[in-house]
């Protein structure tokens, strides 16, 4: 994977805490930030894919094998007294 250096401006306290967390996980700050960004990107793209897939299902419907015809009467599915 090709890499590109970036410059970030972060609040000092946030940077200090991020360094502490990275060190506690035996990682460099760069590795810690990359993994955090990758996780956020995966979550965002996974959500969008699922939303698109569900929207398509709602629009198209689900093929239940009935070819759009009711093969049983409502009264037959529910016992009436």
Backbone as a printed PyTorch tensor [residue, N CA C, xyz], in Angstrom:
tensor([[[  0.8480,  -1.1730,   0.0000],
         [  0.0000,   0.0000,   0.0000],
         [  0.8950,   1.2380,   0.0000]],

        [[  0.6250,   2.1310,  -0.9060],
         [  1.3860,   3.3750,  -0.9700],
         [  1.0050,   4.2620,   0.2080]],

        [[  2.0020,   4.8970,   0.7960],
         [  1.7480,   5.7540,   1.9530],
         [  1.9940,   7.2040,   1.5940]],

        [[  1.3140,   8.0800,   2.3190],
         [  1.4350,   9.5200,   2.1290],
         [  1.5320,  10.1610,   3.4990]],

        [[  2.5290,  11.0060,   3.6880],
         [  2.6720,  11.7210,   4.9570],
         [  1.6760,  12.8670,   5.0160]],

        [[  1.1260,  13.1020,   6.2080],
         [  0.1950,  14.2050,   6.4270],
         [  0.6140,  14.9620,   7.6800]],

        [[  0.1830,  16.2010,   7.7570],
         [  0.4250,  17.0080,   8.9410],
         [ -0.9050,  17.2490,   9.6300]],

        [[ -0.9530,  16.9950,  10.9180],
         [ -2.1780,  17.1810,  11.6810],
         [ -1.9780,  18.2490,  12.7430]],

        [[ -3.0160,  18.9820,  13.0130],
         [ -3.0130,  19.9110,  14.1400],
         [ -4.0010,  19.3640,  15.1590]],

        [[ -3.4770,  18.9690,  16.3010],
         [ -4.3030,  18.3700,  17.3460],
         [ -4.1290,  19.1460,  18.6420]],

        [[ -5.1740,  19.1830,  19.4550],
         [ -5.0100,  19.7830,  20.7780],
         [ -3.9460,  19.0190,  21.5700]],

        [[ -3.1450,  19.7430,  22.3440],
         [ -2.0410,  19.1190,  23.0850],
         [ -2.5050,  17.9930,  23.9870]],

        [[ -3.6020,  18.1970,  24.6810],
         [ -4.0960,  17.1720,  25.5960],
         [ -4.5240,  15.9100,  24.8430]],

        [[ -5.1800,  16.0890,  23.7200],
         [ -5.5940,  14.9400,  22.9020],
         [ -4.3700,  14.1750,  22.4170]],

        [[ -3.3720,  14.8950,  21.9450],
         [ -2.1540,  14.2570,  21.4610],
         [ -1.4600,  13.4790,  22.5880]],

        [[ -1.3910,  14.0880,  23.7580],
         [ -0.7530,  13.4390,  24.9060],
         [ -1.4770,  12.1420,  25.2650]],

        [[ -2.8160,  12.1910,  25.3060],
         [ -3.5930,  10.9940,  25.6370],
         [ -3.4420,   9.9220,  24.5580]],

        [[ -3.4310,  10.3430,  23.2890],
         [ -3.2710,   9.3860,  22.1910],
         [ -1.9140,   8.6970,  22.2720]],

        [[ -0.8710,   9.4520,  22.5920],
         [  0.4610,   8.8650,  22.7400],
         [  0.4900,   7.8570,  23.8830]],

        [[ -0.1890,   8.1900,  24.9730],
         [ -0.2270,   7.2760,  26.1190],
         [ -0.9460,   5.9760,  25.7660]],

        [[ -2.0520,   6.0980,  25.0690],
         [ -2.7970,   4.8970,  24.6620],
         [ -1.9610,   4.0600,  23.7080]],

        [[ -1.3450,   4.7080,  22.7260],
         [ -0.5050,   3.9900,  21.7630],
         [  0.6160,   3.2490,  22.4810]],

        [[  1.2560,   3.9200,  23.4210],
         [  2.3520,   3.2940,  24.1660],
         [  1.8490,   2.1040,  24.9890]],

        [[  0.6680,   2.2490,  25.5790],
         [  0.1210,   1.1480,  26.3880],
         [ -0.2190,  -0.0620,  25.5240]],

        [[ -0.4710,   0.1680,  24.2330],
         [ -0.7520,  -0.9200,  23.2950],
         [  0.5000,  -1.3450,  22.5380]],

        [[  1.6490,  -0.8010,  22.9620],
         [  2.9430,  -1.0960,  22.3370],
         [  2.9170,  -0.7880,  20.8370]],

        [[  2.3710,   0.3850,  20.4950],
         [  2.2710,   0.8300,  19.1060],
         [  2.8440,   2.2270,  18.9810]],

        [[  3.2470,   2.5630,  17.7610],
         [  3.6550,   3.9380,  17.5020],
         [  2.3880,   4.7830,  17.3890]],

        [[  2.5470,   6.0790,  17.5570],
         [  1.4010,   6.9790,  17.4030],
         [  0.8460,   6.8790,  15.9880]],

        [[  1.7350,   6.7880,  15.0190],
         [  1.3100,   6.6640,  13.6260],
         [  0.4490,   5.4150,  13.4150]],

        [[  0.8940,   4.2850,  13.9460],
         [  0.1440,   3.0340,  13.8170],
         [ -1.2040,   3.1360,  14.5260]],

        [[ -1.2010,   3.7160,  15.7160],
         [ -2.4390,   3.8880,  16.4880],
         [ -3.4500,   4.7390,  15.7200]],

        [[ -2.9960,   5.8650,  15.1660],
         [ -3.8920,   6.7500,  14.4150],
         [ -4.3820,   6.0880,  13.1320]],

        [[ -3.4900,   5.3690,  12.4350],
         [ -3.8970,   4.6820,  11.2030],
         [ -4.9850,   3.6530,  11.4900]],

        [[ -4.7930,   2.8480,  12.5450],
         [ -5.7940,   1.8350,  12.8990],
         [ -7.1220,   2.4770,  13.2910]],

        [[ -7.0540,   3.5850,  14.0010],
         [ -8.2750,   4.2930,  14.4020],
         [ -9.0240,   4.8170,  13.1780]],

        [[ -8.2760,   5.3940,  12.2410],
         [ -8.9100,   5.9010,  11.0110],
         [ -9.4800,   4.7610,  10.1700]],

        [[ -8.7490,   3.6680,  10.0670],
         [ -9.2400,   2.5220,   9.3000],
         [-10.5520,   1.9990,   9.8830]],

        [[-10.6180,   1.9360,  11.2070],
         [-11.8440,   1.4620,  11.8630],
         [-13.0190,   2.3830,  11.5420]],

        [[-12.7960,   3.6880,  11.6370],
         [-13.8580,   4.6530,  11.3380],
         [-14.3240,   4.5360,   9.8880]],

        [[-13.3770,   4.3810,   8.9760],
         [-13.7180,   4.2560,   7.5500],
         [-14.5010,   2.9730,   7.2990]],

        [[-14.0620,   1.8610,   7.9080],
         [-14.7910,   0.5840,   7.7620],
         [-16.2210,   0.7100,   8.2630]],

        [[-16.3880,   1.3290,   9.4300],
         [-17.7290,   1.4940,  10.0000],
         [-18.6040,   2.3370,   9.0940]],

        [[-18.0520,   3.4360,   8.5910],
         [-18.8310,   4.3530,   7.7400],
         [-19.2060,   3.6880,   6.4180]],

        [[-18.2670,   3.0150,   5.7840],
         [-18.5650,   2.3950,   4.4930],
         [-19.4430,   1.1720,   4.6750]],

        [[-19.2710,   0.4360,   5.7580],
         [-20.1230,  -0.7290,   6.0230],
         [-21.5610,  -0.3090,   6.2420]],

        [[-21.7570,   0.7890,   6.9680],
         [-23.1020,   1.2990,   7.2070],
         [-23.7430,   1.7150,   5.8890]],

        [[-22.9890,   2.4190,   5.0630],
         [-23.5490,   2.8950,   3.7900],
         [-23.9220,   1.7250,   2.8910]],

        [[-23.0770,   0.6960,   2.8420],
         [-23.3900,  -0.4900,   2.0260],
         [-24.6600,  -1.1650,   2.5230]],

        [[-24.7900,  -1.3230,   3.8390],
         [-25.9770,  -1.9630,   4.4100],
         [-27.2240,  -1.1260,   4.1390]],

        [[-27.1100,   0.1900,   4.2590],
         [-28.2460,   1.0780,   4.0060],
         [-28.6860,   0.9750,   2.5540]],

        [[-27.7280,   0.9600,   1.6330],
         [-28.0380,   0.8400,   0.2110],
         [-28.7100,  -0.4980,  -0.0830]],

        [[-28.1620,  -1.5740,   0.4950],
         [-28.7250,  -2.9130,   0.2900],
         [-30.1630,  -2.9960,   0.8070]],

        [[-30.4180,  -2.4400,   1.9870],
         [-31.7620,  -2.4890,   2.5530],
         [-32.7380,  -1.6110,   1.7760]],

        [[-32.2840,  -0.4640,   1.3160],
         [-33.1430,   0.4120,   0.5100],
         [-33.5590,  -0.2930,  -0.7740]],

        [[-32.6280,  -1.0040,  -1.3800],
         [-32.9300,  -1.7590,  -2.6010],
         [-33.9730,  -2.8390,  -2.3260]],

        [[-33.8180,  -3.5500,  -1.2020],
         [-34.7990,  -4.5830,  -0.8430],
         [-36.1850,  -3.9870,  -0.6290]],

        [[-36.2390,  -2.8380,   0.0090],
         [-37.5330,  -2.1870,   0.2630],
         [-38.1980,  -1.7920,  -1.0460]],

        [[-37.4210,  -1.2450,  -1.9620],
         [-37.9760,  -0.8070,  -3.2560],
         [-38.4030,  -1.9830,  -4.1180]],

        [[-37.5540,  -3.0180,  -4.1820],
         [-37.8210,  -4.1460,  -5.0810],
         [-38.7080,  -5.2030,  -4.4460]],

        [[-38.6920,  -5.3040,  -3.1520],
         [-39.4490,  -6.3560,  -2.4840],
         [-38.6700,  -7.6560,  -2.4870]],

        [[-39.2300,  -8.6510,  -1.8650],
         [-38.5810,  -9.9570,  -1.7560],
         [-39.4210, -10.9820,  -2.4960]],

        [[-38.7730, -11.7680,  -3.3380],
         [-39.4710, -12.8040,  -4.0890],
         [-39.7810, -13.9710,  -3.1630]],

        [[-41.0570, -14.1670,  -2.8800],
         [-41.4800, -15.2690,  -2.0160],
         [-41.9460, -16.4760,  -2.8190]],

        [[-41.7560, -16.4100,  -4.1280],
         [-42.1180, -17.5340,  -4.9830],
         [-43.5880, -17.5760,  -5.3540]],

        [[-44.3710, -16.5380,  -5.0290],
         [-45.8060, -16.5380,  -5.3240],
         [-46.1240, -15.8010,  -6.6130]],

        [[-45.1270, -15.2040,  -7.2400],
         [-45.2880, -14.4250,  -8.4690],
         [-46.3470, -13.3420,  -8.3140]],

        [[-46.4140, -12.7770,  -7.1100],
         [-47.3150, -11.6620,  -6.8580],
         [-48.7580, -12.0550,  -6.6020]],

        [[-49.0660, -13.3230,  -6.5220],
         [-50.4430, -13.7750,  -6.3190],
         [-50.5830, -14.3610,  -4.9200]],

        [[-51.7100, -14.0910,  -4.3110],
         [-52.0140, -14.6830,  -3.0070],
         [-52.5620, -16.0870,  -3.2480]],

        [[-51.9120, -17.0760,  -2.6960],
         [-52.3330, -18.4600,  -2.9230],
         [-53.1820, -18.9890,  -1.7720]],

        [[-53.3210, -18.2020,  -0.7380],
         [-54.1290, -18.6120,   0.4010],
         [-54.9540, -17.4140,   0.8500]],

        [[-56.1380, -17.6780,   1.2970],
         [-57.0160, -16.6050,   1.7490],
         [-56.6390, -16.1820,   3.1590]],

        [[-56.8320, -14.9120,   3.4400],
         [-56.5200, -14.3700,   4.7690],
         [-57.2960, -15.1230,   5.8500]],

        [[-58.5420, -15.4280,   5.5550],
         [-59.3850, -16.1070,   6.5400],
         [-58.8320, -17.4910,   6.8820]],

        [[-58.1450, -18.1070,   5.9180],
         [-57.5880, -19.4400,   6.1560],
         [-56.3270, -19.3960,   7.0090]],

        [[-55.6650, -18.2580,   7.0520],
         [-54.4280, -18.1420,   7.8410],
         [-54.6760, -17.8010,   9.2920]],

        [[-55.8770, -17.2670,   9.5650],
         [-56.2040, -16.8620,  10.9330],
         [-57.5080, -17.5270,  11.3520]],

        [[-57.4240, -18.2560,  12.4200],
         [-58.6300, -18.9360,  12.8850],
         [-59.6180, -17.8960,  13.4090]],

        [[-60.8480, -17.9830,  12.9070],
         [-61.9100, -17.0510,  13.3280],
         [-62.9220, -17.7970,  14.1610]],

        [[-63.3850, -17.1610,  15.2300],
         [-64.4000, -17.7940,  16.0640],
         [-65.6550, -16.9870,  16.0580]]])
